[in-house]
Amino acid sequence: MNTKEKTKKNKKTAAKSEGRIRVFKSISGKLVLLGTVAILTTVILGVTGISLINRNNGNAKVLEDINKISLLQNGNETSEVSFLYNLDNSNNETIVSNLESMQKAAADAEKYAGSANKDNIVTIAKDIDQNLQNMQTLVTLYQDRSFKSDSGLYAQFL
């Protein structure tokens, strides 16, 4: 490369950089740059906010379903005590109904659960299923045997 070519190349480079610098020296250029940066910042903040809200919404739904399961379990404990006191099978049927509602709540929670909690919720759902099967067996056995003088095997025994 000779000196003339180097000079031409340097002039072209200087002209390009001077053109870029002129854009940033003018007020309209600065406004365009500032506007572009503001729009990009707004888009980034918006996308981040939406993703955080969606994640929080899923956690809130899981918490709601787990609270529902806990409330129904407390109701089941009360029904068990009532059954032991008066031997009324409607208490057991209430427990079965609550367990069915708990199954639905566990399935709903599993839909929204993240990977960290999914295994725990699956375990809860399996436990609920097992409890429901056991309770249905107890209701059937109670209907067959009973502890009242007018029904079941106990009535035949008296």
TITOR-674625 format. One line per 3 residues: number of its first residue (from 1); their letters; for each residue x, y, z of C-alpha. Coordinates in nm, 3 decimals. Example, Ala and Ser with C-alpha at 12.3 -4.5 7.8 and 13.67 -1.06 7.14 Angstrom:
2
1) as) 1.230/-0.450/0.780  1.367/-0.106/0.714
This chain:
158
1) mnt) 0.000/0.000/0.000  0.141/0.332/-0.094  0.097/0.659/0.088
4) kek) -0.187/0.787/-0.134  -0.399/0.481/-0.066  -0.333/0.509/0.307
7) tkk) -0.432/0.874/0.300  -0.756/0.797/0.111  -0.837/0.517/0.353
10) nkk) -0.770/0.741/0.654  -0.990/1.015/0.505  -1.276/0.769/0.446
13) taa) -1.247/0.635/0.800  -1.229/0.987/0.941  -1.534/1.091/0.736
16) kse) -1.734/0.792/0.861  -1.641/0.850/1.223  -1.704/1.223/1.180
19) gri) -2.051/1.144/1.044  -2.122/0.925/1.346  -1.994/1.188/1.582
22) rvf) -2.208/1.453/1.414  -2.520/1.247/1.483  -2.434/1.232/1.851
25) ksi) -2.345/1.602/1.865  -2.682/1.711/1.734  -2.983/1.734/1.964
28) sgk) -3.202/1.521/1.738  -2.938/1.248/1.730  -2.919/1.249/2.108
31) lvl) -3.298/1.235/2.134  -3.316/0.939/1.896  -3.045/0.759/2.094
34) lgt) -3.215/0.838/2.424  -3.554/0.726/2.289  -3.411/0.399/2.161
37) vai) -3.243/0.326/2.494  -3.564/0.414/2.680  -3.775/0.183/2.462
40) ltt) -3.529/-0.105/2.502  -3.520/-0.054/2.877  -3.899/-0.046/2.896
43) vil) -3.928/-0.367/2.692  -3.673/-0.545/2.911  -3.846/-0.434/3.231
46) gvt) -4.187/-0.529/3.092  -4.081/-0.880/2.992  -3.912/-0.932/3.329
49) gis) -4.219/-0.806/3.516  -4.458/-1.027/3.322  -4.247/-1.337/3.381
52) lin) -4.225/-1.262/3.755  -4.600/-1.207/3.780  -4.673/-1.534/3.597
55) rnn) -4.436/-1.725/3.823  -4.589/-1.568/4.134  -4.939/-1.646/4.006
58) gna) -4.854/-2.015/3.972  -4.711/-2.023/4.325  -5.023/-1.854/4.461
61) kvl) -5.247/-2.114/4.295  -5.040/-2.399/4.440  -5.056/-2.239/4.785
64) edi) -5.432/-2.196/4.755  -5.479/-2.564/4.667  -5.249/-2.681/4.948
67) nki) -5.439/-2.463/5.196  -5.765/-2.616/5.070  -5.623/-2.965/5.128
70) sll) -5.514/-2.867/5.479  -5.856/-2.724/5.562  -6.032/-3.037/5.437
73) qng) -5.793/-3.254/5.640  -5.885/-3.060/5.953  -6.251/-3.123/5.869
76) net) -6.175/-3.494/5.831  -6.017/-3.506/6.176  -6.328/-3.344/6.323
79) sev) -6.553/-3.592/6.140  -6.344/-3.884/6.270  -6.392/-3.766/6.629
82) sfl) -6.765/-3.719/6.568  -6.789/-4.071/6.424  -6.617/-4.220/6.728
85) ynl) -6.860/-4.036/6.955  -7.190/-4.122/6.787  -7.104/-4.400/6.533
88) dns) -7.294/-4.223/6.256  -7.181/-4.331/5.908  -7.259/-3.988/5.760
91) nne) -6.936/-3.868/5.919  -6.741/-4.129/5.720  -6.924/-4.028/5.403
94) tiv) -6.824/-3.666/5.472  -6.463/-3.780/5.501  -6.488/-3.959/5.166
97) snl) -6.636/-3.647/5.008  -6.356/-3.435/5.154  -6.094/-3.677/5.025
100) esm) -6.242/-3.654/4.675  -6.221/-3.274/4.697  -5.862/-3.308/4.819
103) qka) -5.783/-3.525/4.515  -5.907/-3.252/4.284  -5.711/-2.984/4.471
106) aad) -5.392/-3.194/4.455  -5.439/-3.243/4.079  -5.487/-2.868/4.035
109) aek) -5.178/-2.792/4.245  -4.975/-3.038/4.039  -5.061/-2.846/3.720
112) yag) -4.914/-2.520/3.851  -4.629/-2.655/4.062  -4.273/-2.586/3.960
115) san) -4.016/-2.860/3.930  -3.895/-2.802/4.288  -4.237/-2.879/4.442
118) kdn) -4.381/-3.122/4.190  -4.242/-3.434/4.362  -4.387/-3.330/4.698
121) ivt) -4.728/-3.266/4.546  -4.723/-3.600/4.364  -4.649/-3.767/4.700
124) iak) -4.940/-3.580/4.860  -5.170/-3.689/4.576  -5.066/-4.055/4.618
127) did) -5.129/-4.037/4.992  -5.472/-3.887/4.933  -5.556/-4.163/4.684
130) qnl) -5.451/-4.430/4.934  -5.653/-4.265/5.213  -5.958/-4.246/4.987
133) qnm) -5.936/-4.616/4.903  -5.898/-4.703/5.271  -6.189/-4.483/5.372
136) qtl) -6.417/-4.628/5.102  -6.332/-4.974/5.232  -6.415/-4.864/5.587
139) vtl) -6.750/-4.719/5.478  -6.837/-5.044/5.299  -6.736/-5.253/5.599
142) yqd) -6.932/-5.030/5.835  -7.242/-5.062/5.618  -7.203/-5.440/5.617
145) rsf) -7.129/-5.482/5.988  -7.259/-5.171/6.162  -7.266/-5.097/6.533
148) ksd) -7.636/-5.015/6.556  -7.910/-5.251/6.660  -8.116/-5.197/6.344
151) sgl) -7.860/-5.264/6.068  -7.575/-5.488/5.956  -7.427/-5.794/6.120
154) yaq) -7.455/-5.635/6.464  -7.835/-5.634/6.430  -7.829/-6.003/6.339
157) fl) -7.608/-6.077/6.638  -7.851/-5.915/6.881
